Amino acid sequence: MAAADFPEMTPAELRAAFWRVFPSVALAIMLGAVDQTLVATALPAIAAEFGALERITWVMVAYLVAATIAAPVFGRLADAFGRRRLLLVGLVLHALGALLCALAGGFGLLVVARMVQGAGGAALTTLTMALIGEALPPRERGRFQAYIATCFVLASSAGPLAGGWLSEGWGWRACFWTLLPVQGLAFALAWRLPRRAPPEAGAPFSFDWAGVLLFAGFVAPTLLAFGQVQRLSAQALPIAFFLAVAAVAALFLLWCQERSARHPLLPLGLLAQPAIWKADLLSGLVHGAFVSLVTFLPIYLQTARGLGASAAGALLVPFSIGGFLGGMLAGQTMTRTGMAMILPGFGLPIAALLLVGAAVFADSLPNLGLALLFGLAALGMATHYPVVQITVQVAAGPARLGAAAASVQFARSLGAAVATALLGALLFGSLAAHDAEAASLFARLVREGAGLLPSLPEAARAVLAEGMASGFRAAFLGAAVLVALGAVLAWRAPTQRI
């Protein structure tokens, strides 16, 4: 959405416009951010009740698959029927999914309920950003990034703590029961949002059901294939290969369908704009590296450095703070200067160098020094978050804010899956070359979680620690490469000024 689409606004009018929208979407933003981290800590209890240790990752994968598929659906429908209306639908779906999860009498029912919840979660993460984009000129959106970033940081930090406390004190179902009153309050607040005419109001509309089915046929096998790769076993590779073939076939058919559809689910002309595909690819690469580090750093700290779970969590606090400060700094810089990619253009190369430093010097750095190094790397990586979102919104224009936000969400979901599988494969390959026993132990650790560590004999923990120290050098270098590629895209992005 270009600045010309908004009337001139004084600072007081800008603040008033923001506060008319933000309180009504803040809880929705937090619900979208907290879900996976809240449930992750309850997985051991869920596995114990249903006897589903080997299948427990489906609780997370089902949510991710449904959310990735539903994001462009909600984006497309919101542009046609109104973003406020579709956000309310998403909140109802999210609450229905939580209720079904709390009542689930079997593991299969729980997985289906998580898919319902994931579909609603897609609306929360996609449409809240579009609604803020409706209210403010592009350049001014960065001014309020601190409030948005605070919601994400609070939700991400509180999720594991709340999930552990609830599941230990009242059982894992309490994680879902507790969401219901919060979702009810979020619905009441969202109901207060200003009613705006949809961008495509009055225009004839037909929904692209074939596109949805083909998109699902691409997304689900793709994410499942990377999930199989992440299992780090030879038996999983044939399954991953056939899933990848199915995904490629569905992608080709989807491309043919979207070229001919009257109202395509994925507007190919929009997504082909260099400003959009480069920004989306940048976000997929850097967000993928960010999520991979969040996933694997606790394992590194507990195995290679012998820390307990609470101490490892404390050392990740600088990483969270760095992410918060990076997003806030980029947003403020963009507002003051109008320069969109200037901070990621410098922040991402510095982050890549810091990750190389982690690979080279991790063994010799003290715990606090390593935590600060990763905190600075997170600050550099996070500079891309507000910039990408606003850049894509500007390129898409006011009528396609929903589709624009959905494209960013899809890029981040796919990037996280690809990068986590890639860095996991690098870790496993390096471990296998170093010590077969360490590689086998790491594969079990990925499947069963960090709770496996206390049950291992002292000798096995020593073998794993030695192997992990060398394996993580490869993982840190892999993350550095992803961030460096993002830096190249930041410098080559067409939209350098808002």
LONU-848196 format. One record per residue (C-alpha): residue in three letters; x negated, z negated, y. Coordinates in steps of 0.05 Angstrom, whole numbers, plus 5000, padded with zeros to 4 digits. Layout:
N
ALA, X, Z, Y $
...
***
This chain:
498
MET, 5000, 5000, 5000 $
ALA, 4968, 5021, 5064 $
ALA, 4966, 4978, 5126 $
ALA, 5007, 5030, 5162 $
ASP, 5066, 5013, 5117 $
PHE, 5070, 4944, 5150 $
PRO, 5087, 4926, 5222 $
GLU, 5035, 4892, 5265 $
MET, 5035, 4818, 5247 $
THR, 5005, 4759, 5284 $
PRO, 4966, 4706, 5246 $
ALA, 5027, 4660, 5249 $
GLU, 5072, 4716, 5221 $
LEU, 5022, 4730, 5165 $
ARG, 5022, 4657, 5145 $
ALA, 5097, 4655, 5147 $
ALA, 5102, 4718, 5104 $
PHE, 5054, 4690, 5053 $
TRP, 5088, 4622, 5048 $
ARG, 5156, 4655, 5039 $
VAL, 5130, 4685, 4974 $
PHE, 5073, 4642, 4948 $
PRO, 5109, 4576, 4932 $
SER, 5161, 4617, 4893 $
VAL, 5108, 4651, 4849 $
ALA, 5054, 4597, 4845 $
LEU, 5083, 4565, 4783 $
ALA, 5094, 4633, 4751 $
ILE, 5020, 4649, 4764 $
MET, 4999, 4583, 4731 $
LEU, 5045, 4594, 4671 $
GLY, 5015, 4663, 4660 $
ALA, 4945, 4634, 4663 $
VAL, 4954, 4570, 4623 $
ASP, 4989, 4595, 4560 $
GLN, 4932, 4617, 4516 $
THR, 4886, 4559, 4534 $
LEU, 4942, 4509, 4524 $
VAL, 4959, 4534, 4454 $
ALA, 4886, 4546, 4432 $
THR, 4872, 4471, 4426 $
ALA, 4935, 4463, 4383 $
LEU, 4913, 4515, 4331 $
PRO, 4882, 4466, 4281 $
ALA, 4946, 4425, 4279 $
ILE, 4988, 4489, 4271 $
ALA, 4943, 4513, 4214 $
ALA, 4947, 4445, 4180 $
GLU, 5024, 4443, 4182 $
PHE, 5035, 4515, 4157 $
GLY, 4973, 4520, 4112 $
ALA, 4952, 4582, 4150 $
LEU, 4879, 4572, 4166 $
GLU, 4859, 4645, 4151 $
ARG, 4918, 4672, 4190 $
ILE, 4917, 4624, 4249 $
THR, 4887, 4674, 4298 $
TRP, 4954, 4712, 4294 $
VAL, 4983, 4658, 4340 $
MET, 4937, 4683, 4395 $
VAL, 4934, 4757, 4375 $
ALA, 5010, 4764, 4374 $
TYR, 5015, 4739, 4445 $
LEU, 4958, 4785, 4469 $
VAL, 4987, 4847, 4435 $
ALA, 5057, 4835, 4462 $
ALA, 5031, 4820, 4533 $
THR, 4987, 4882, 4534 $
ILE, 5044, 4927, 4512 $
ALA, 5096, 4896, 4558 $
ALA, 5053, 4898, 4622 $
PRO, 5065, 4972, 4638 $
VAL, 5138, 4966, 4616 $
PHE, 5151, 4911, 4666 $
GLY, 5109, 4947, 4719 $
ARG, 5150, 5011, 4710 $
LEU, 5218, 4976, 4708 $
ALA, 5200, 4932, 4769 $
ASP, 5184, 4994, 4811 $
ALA, 5253, 5022, 4792 $
PHE, 5297, 4959, 4793 $
GLY, 5261, 4908, 4836 $
ARG, 5202, 4862, 4824 $
ARG, 5240, 4797, 4837 $
ARG, 5293, 4815, 4786 $
LEU, 5242, 4833, 4732 $
LEU, 5202, 4769, 4746 $
LEU, 5265, 4729, 4732 $
VAL, 5274, 4768, 4667 $
GLY, 5202, 4753, 4648 $
LEU, 5210, 4679, 4661 $
VAL, 5272, 4677, 4616 $
LEU, 5233, 4713, 4561 $
HIS, 5174, 4667, 4568 $
ALA, 5220, 4606, 4563 $
LEU, 5258, 4635, 4504 $
GLY, 5191, 4647, 4468 $
ALA, 5169, 4575, 4482 $
LEU, 5235, 4549, 4455 $
LEU, 5231, 4591, 4392 $
CYS, 5158, 4568, 4381 $
ALA, 5179, 4495, 4387 $
LEU, 5234, 4506, 4336 $
ALA, 5195, 4552, 4288 $
GLY, 5204, 4531, 4216 $
GLY, 5152, 4578, 4187 $
PHE, 5088, 4612, 4207 $
GLY, 5120, 4682, 4209 $
LEU, 5174, 4657, 4256 $
LEU, 5121, 4626, 4301 $
VAL, 5084, 4692, 4306 $
VAL, 5148, 4729, 4325 $
ALA, 5164, 4675, 4377 $
ARG, 5094, 4683, 4406 $
MET, 5107, 4758, 4414 $
VAL, 5170, 4742, 4454 $
GLN, 5131, 4693, 4497 $
GLY, 5075, 4744, 4506 $
ALA, 5124, 4797, 4531 $
GLY, 5149, 4747, 4583 $
GLY, 5078, 4728, 4601 $
ALA, 5062, 4801, 4618 $
ALA, 5115, 4798, 4673 $
LEU, 5085, 4734, 4702 $
THR, 5014, 4761, 4707 $
THR, 5035, 4830, 4731 $
LEU, 5092, 4820, 4779 $
THR, 5068, 4759, 4817 $
MET, 5010, 4800, 4845 $
ALA, 5058, 4857, 4862 $
LEU, 5105, 4810, 4898 $
ILE, 5049, 4783, 4941 $
GLY, 5029, 4855, 4954 $
GLU, 5099, 4869, 4979 $
ALA, 5094, 4814, 5031 $
LEU, 5025, 4825, 5062 $
PRO, 4983, 4882, 5088 $
PRO, 4926, 4899, 5041 $
ARG, 4870, 4873, 5084 $
GLU, 4904, 4807, 5096 $
ARG, 4917, 4792, 5022 $
GLY, 4845, 4768, 5014 $
ARG, 4857, 4714, 5067 $
PHE, 4901, 4676, 5019 $
GLN, 4859, 4688, 4956 $
ALA, 4838, 4614, 4955 $
TYR, 4909, 4592, 4940 $
ILE, 4917, 4644, 4884 $
ALA, 4848, 4627, 4855 $
THR, 4865, 4553, 4857 $
CYS, 4926, 4566, 4813 $
PHE, 4884, 4603, 4761 $
VAL, 4828, 4551, 4761 $
LEU, 4876, 4492, 4756 $
ALA, 4915, 4525, 4700 $
SER, 4853, 4546, 4661 $
SER, 4821, 4478, 4668 $
ALA, 4884, 4438, 4652 $
GLY, 4905, 4481, 4592 $
PRO, 4854, 4456, 4541 $
LEU, 4860, 4383, 4564 $
ALA, 4937, 4384, 4563 $
GLY, 4939, 4421, 4497 $
GLY, 4893, 4372, 4463 $
TRP, 4928, 4311, 4492 $
LEU, 4998, 4336, 4474 $
SER, 4981, 4360, 4404 $
GLU, 4943, 4295, 4386 $
GLY, 4996, 4249, 4416 $
TRP, 5062, 4283, 4401 $
GLY, 5046, 4342, 4355 $
TRP, 5033, 4415, 4370 $
ARG, 5106, 4430, 4384 $
ALA, 5101, 4387, 4446 $
CYS, 5057, 4441, 4478 $
PHE, 5118, 4487, 4478 $
TRP, 5171, 4435, 4494 $
THR, 5131, 4414, 4555 $
LEU, 5132, 4485, 4582 $
LEU, 5208, 4489, 4585 $
PRO, 5221, 4445, 4647 $
VAL, 5162, 4478, 4683 $
GLN, 5192, 4547, 4667 $
GLY, 5260, 4523, 4692 $
LEU, 5229, 4501, 4758 $
ALA, 5191, 4567, 4763 $
PHE, 5256, 4605, 4753 $
ALA, 5291, 4565, 4808 $
LEU, 5233, 4578, 4856 $
ALA, 5231, 4652, 4839 $
TRP, 5306, 4657, 4851 $
ARG, 5290, 4640, 4924 $
LEU, 5246, 4701, 4933 $
PRO, 5269, 4750, 4987 $
ARG, 5314, 4804, 4958 $
ARG, 5283, 4873, 4972 $
ALA, 5309, 4941, 4955 $
PRO, 5269, 4971, 4897 $
PRO, 5221, 5027, 4918 $
GLU, 5260, 5077, 4875 $
ALA, 5329, 5051, 4893 $
GLY, 5382, 5106, 4887 $
ALA, 5337, 5154, 4850 $
PRO, 5358, 5177, 4780 $
PHE, 5320, 5140, 4726 $
SER, 5311, 5148, 4651 $
PHE, 5267, 5101, 4611 $
ASP, 5209, 5130, 4570 $
TRP, 5224, 5098, 4503 $
ALA, 5179, 5147, 4466 $
GLY, 5123, 5128, 4512 $
VAL, 5133, 5054, 4498 $
LEU, 5131, 5065, 4422 $
LEU, 5069, 5108, 4426 $
PHE, 5036, 5060, 4474 $
ALA, 5050, 5003, 4425 $
GLY, 5022, 5048, 4370 $
PHE, 4958, 5053, 4409 $
VAL, 4951, 4981, 4435 $
ALA, 4968, 4942, 4371 $
PRO, 4919, 4979, 4324 $
THR, 4865, 4978, 4378 $
LEU, 4869, 4903, 4389 $
LEU, 4875, 4889, 4315 $
ALA, 4815, 4934, 4301 $
PHE, 4772, 4894, 4349 $
GLY, 4799, 4831, 4318 $
GLN, 4775, 4855, 4250 $
VAL, 4707, 4872, 4278 $
GLN, 4703, 4802, 4307 $
ARG, 4713, 4772, 4238 $
LEU, 4641, 4794, 4225 $
SER, 4649, 4812, 4152 $
ALA, 4636, 4876, 4113 $
GLN, 4706, 4872, 4081 $
ALA, 4738, 4878, 4150 $
LEU, 4703, 4942, 4170 $
PRO, 4745, 4992, 4129 $
ILE, 4809, 4960, 4157 $
ALA, 4780, 4965, 4228 $
PHE, 4763, 5039, 4216 $
PHE, 4833, 5058, 4194 $
LEU, 4864, 5019, 4251 $
ALA, 4818, 5056, 4299 $
VAL, 4839, 5123, 4271 $
ALA, 4913, 5104, 4279 $
ALA, 4900, 5082, 4351 $
VAL, 4865, 5148, 4368 $
ALA, 4922, 5189, 4338 $
ALA, 4974, 5148, 4377 $
LEU, 4933, 5156, 4441 $
PHE, 4933, 5232, 4434 $
LEU, 5008, 5234, 4422 $
LEU, 5019, 5186, 4481 $
TRP, 4979, 5233, 4527 $
CYS, 5023, 5292, 4505 $
GLN, 5086, 5251, 4515 $
GLU, 5068, 5225, 4584 $
ARG, 5050, 5294, 4610 $
SER, 5120, 5320, 4595 $
ALA, 5163, 5258, 4607 $
ARG, 5208, 5260, 4669 $
HIS, 5196, 5186, 4684 $
PRO, 5133, 5169, 4645 $
LEU, 5116, 5097, 4626 $
LEU, 5044, 5112, 4646 $
PRO, 5040, 5156, 4709 $
LEU, 4979, 5196, 4689 $
GLY, 4970, 5226, 4758 $
LEU, 4966, 5156, 4787 $
LEU, 4918, 5130, 4734 $
ALA, 4874, 5192, 4741 $
GLN, 4858, 5176, 4814 $
PRO, 4784, 5158, 4818 $
ALA, 4798, 5096, 4861 $
ILE, 4844, 5069, 4806 $
TRP, 4809, 5087, 4741 $
LYS, 4741, 5066, 4768 $
ALA, 4769, 5000, 4793 $
ASP, 4805, 4988, 4727 $
LEU, 4743, 5005, 4686 $
LEU, 4701, 4960, 4730 $
SER, 4750, 4903, 4719 $
GLY, 4753, 4915, 4643 $
LEU, 4677, 4912, 4638 $
VAL, 4665, 4851, 4682 $
HIS, 4726, 4812, 4660 $
GLY, 4707, 4827, 4588 $
ALA, 4638, 4797, 4599 $
PHE, 4669, 4737, 4635 $
VAL, 4718, 4722, 4578 $
SER, 4664, 4733, 4525 $
LEU, 4620, 4681, 4558 $
VAL, 4678, 4632, 4562 $
THR, 4690, 4644, 4488 $
PHE, 4619, 4638, 4462 $
LEU, 4585, 4590, 4510 $
PRO, 4618, 4528, 4479 $
ILE, 4593, 4551, 4411 $
TYR, 4522, 4561, 4439 $
LEU, 4521, 4493, 4472 $
GLN, 4545, 4457, 4410 $
THR, 4502, 4494, 4359 $
ALA, 4437, 4515, 4394 $
ARG, 4435, 4453, 4439 $
GLY, 4469, 4402, 4394 $
LEU, 4519, 4378, 4447 $
GLY, 4586, 4347, 4431 $
ALA, 4651, 4382, 4450 $
SER, 4662, 4339, 4512 $
ALA, 4591, 4348, 4537 $
ALA, 4595, 4423, 4526 $
GLY, 4661, 4425, 4565 $
ALA, 4628, 4387, 4622 $
LEU, 4572, 4438, 4626 $
LEU, 4623, 4493, 4633 $
VAL, 4651, 4462, 4697 $
PRO, 4600, 4499, 4742 $
PHE, 4622, 4564, 4708 $
SER, 4694, 4551, 4728 $
ILE, 4675, 4529, 4799 $
GLY, 4632, 4591, 4807 $
GLY, 4690, 4636, 4786 $
PHE, 4735, 4602, 4837 $
LEU, 4685, 4608, 4893 $
GLY, 4668, 4680, 4878 $
GLY, 4741, 4703, 4881 $
MET, 4754, 4663, 4945 $
LEU, 4690, 4689, 4979 $
ALA, 4706, 4761, 4962 $
GLY, 4777, 4755, 4988 $
GLN, 4755, 4723, 5054 $
THR, 4700, 4774, 5064 $
MET, 4748, 4831, 5053 $
THR, 4797, 4803, 5104 $
ARG, 4744, 4793, 5157 $
THR, 4706, 4858, 5149 $
GLY, 4753, 4906, 5114 $
MET, 4697, 4922, 5065 $
ALA, 4726, 4923, 4995 $
MET, 4669, 4933, 4947 $
ILE, 4612, 4905, 4989 $
LEU, 4611, 4836, 4957 $
PRO, 4619, 4860, 4884 $
GLY, 4566, 4913, 4901 $
PHE, 4516, 4856, 4913 $
GLY, 4547, 4801, 4870 $
LEU, 4550, 4839, 4805 $
PRO, 4477, 4862, 4804 $
ILE, 4455, 4791, 4819 $
ALA, 4500, 4765, 4763 $
ALA, 4470, 4816, 4715 $
LEU, 4400, 4793, 4733 $
LEU, 4419, 4720, 4723 $
LEU, 4446, 4737, 4653 $
VAL, 4381, 4771, 4637 $
GLY, 4346, 4707, 4661 $
ALA, 4391, 4667, 4614 $
ALA, 4369, 4711, 4556 $
VAL, 4296, 4703, 4573 $
PHE, 4292, 4630, 4595 $
ALA, 4352, 4596, 4560 $
ASP, 4307, 4559, 4510 $
SER, 4264, 4529, 4565 $
LEU, 4318, 4510, 4616 $
PRO, 4347, 4440, 4616 $
ASN, 4422, 4434, 4604 $
LEU, 4439, 4424, 4678 $
GLY, 4394, 4482, 4698 $
LEU, 4429, 4528, 4648 $
ALA, 4497, 4505, 4672 $
LEU, 4479, 4521, 4744 $
LEU, 4451, 4589, 4725 $
PHE, 4516, 4608, 4691 $
GLY, 4555, 4579, 4750 $
LEU, 4519, 4627, 4797 $
ALA, 4529, 4685, 4748 $
ALA, 4604, 4669, 4747 $
LEU, 4606, 4669, 4823 $
GLY, 4576, 4739, 4824 $
MET, 4622, 4765, 4770 $
ALA, 4685, 4736, 4801 $
THR, 4675, 4773, 4867 $
HIS, 4709, 4833, 4834 $
TYR, 4776, 4799, 4819 $
PRO, 4813, 4803, 4886 $
VAL, 4777, 4868, 4906 $
VAL, 4800, 4907, 4845 $
GLN, 4872, 4884, 4849 $
ILE, 4879, 4902, 4923 $
THR, 4840, 4967, 4916 $
VAL, 4886, 4991, 4861 $
GLN, 4948, 4970, 4901 $
VAL, 4924, 5009, 4962 $
ALA, 4910, 5072, 4921 $
ALA, 4978, 5067, 4886 $
GLY, 5020, 5059, 4948 $
PRO, 5083, 5016, 4960 $
ALA, 5126, 5052, 4908 $
ARG, 5078, 5039, 4851 $
LEU, 5055, 4967, 4861 $
GLY, 5083, 4947, 4793 $
ALA, 5047, 5004, 4757 $
ALA, 4983, 4988, 4795 $
ALA, 4984, 4914, 4776 $
ALA, 5000, 4932, 4704 $
SER, 4941, 4979, 4700 $
VAL, 4894, 4923, 4721 $
GLN, 4924, 4875, 4671 $
PHE, 4918, 4926, 4615 $
ALA, 4845, 4940, 4633 $
ARG, 4829, 4866, 4632 $
SER, 4864, 4853, 4565 $
LEU, 4830, 4911, 4531 $
GLY, 4763, 4895, 4564 $
ALA, 4766, 4823, 4539 $
ALA, 4781, 4846, 4467 $
VAL, 4726, 4899, 4467 $
ALA, 4673, 4856, 4499 $
THR, 4687, 4795, 4455 $
ALA, 4682, 4839, 4393 $
LEU, 4619, 4873, 4420 $
LEU, 4582, 4809, 4438 $
GLY, 4604, 4777, 4372 $
ALA, 4575, 4837, 4335 $
LEU, 4510, 4831, 4374 $
LEU, 4506, 4758, 4358 $
PHE, 4521, 4769, 4284 $
GLY, 4472, 4827, 4278 $
SER, 4416, 4788, 4311 $
LEU, 4430, 4728, 4266 $
ALA, 4433, 4772, 4204 $
ALA, 4365, 4801, 4221 $
HIS, 4337, 4731, 4232 $
ASP, 4370, 4691, 4176 $
ALA, 4426, 4711, 4128 $
GLU, 4449, 4638, 4120 $
ALA, 4455, 4629, 4195 $
ALA, 4495, 4693, 4200 $
SER, 4543, 4669, 4146 $
LEU, 4552, 4602, 4180 $
PHE, 4565, 4637, 4247 $
ALA, 4619, 4681, 4216 $
ARG, 4653, 4619, 4189 $
LEU, 4647, 4587, 4258 $
VAL, 4682, 4646, 4291 $
ARG, 4739, 4644, 4241 $
GLU, 4748, 4568, 4237 $
GLY, 4728, 4546, 4306 $
ALA, 4679, 4493, 4332 $
GLY, 4715, 4440, 4291 $
LEU, 4674, 4465, 4232 $
LEU, 4609, 4437, 4260 $
PRO, 4617, 4363, 4245 $
SER, 4632, 4379, 4172 $
LEU, 4567, 4418, 4161 $
PRO, 4507, 4384, 4129 $
GLU, 4449, 4367, 4175 $
ALA, 4405, 4421, 4144 $
ALA, 4458, 4474, 4154 $
ARG, 4467, 4454, 4227 $
ALA, 4392, 4459, 4238 $
VAL, 4390, 4530, 4208 $
LEU, 4449, 4550, 4251 $
ALA, 4418, 4521, 4314 $
GLU, 4353, 4558, 4304 $
GLY, 4388, 4624, 4290 $
MET, 4437, 4616, 4348 $
ALA, 4381, 4607, 4398 $
SER, 4355, 4676, 4382 $
GLY, 4423, 4708, 4371 $
PHE, 4449, 4688, 4439 $
ARG, 4391, 4724, 4473 $
ALA, 4423, 4789, 4448 $
ALA, 4492, 4766, 4470 $
PHE, 4470, 4747, 4540 $
LEU, 4435, 4814, 4547 $
GLY, 4498, 4849, 4524 $
ALA, 4539, 4813, 4577 $
ALA, 4486, 4832, 4629 $
VAL, 4493, 4906, 4610 $
LEU, 4569, 4903, 4618 $
VAL, 4563, 4870, 4687 $
ALA, 4509, 4920, 4708 $
LEU, 4555, 4978, 4690 $
GLY, 4609, 4945, 4732 $
ALA, 4560, 4942, 4790 $
VAL, 4547, 5017, 4785 $
LEU, 4622, 5029, 4789 $
ALA, 4628, 4983, 4849 $
TRP, 4578, 5024, 4888 $
ARG, 4610, 5090, 4867 $
ALA, 4683, 5069, 4880 $
PRO, 4718, 5116, 4929 $
THR, 4753, 5059, 4966 $
GLN, 4698, 5021, 5001 $
ARG, 4740, 4998, 5061 $
ILE, 4812, 4972, 5065 $
***
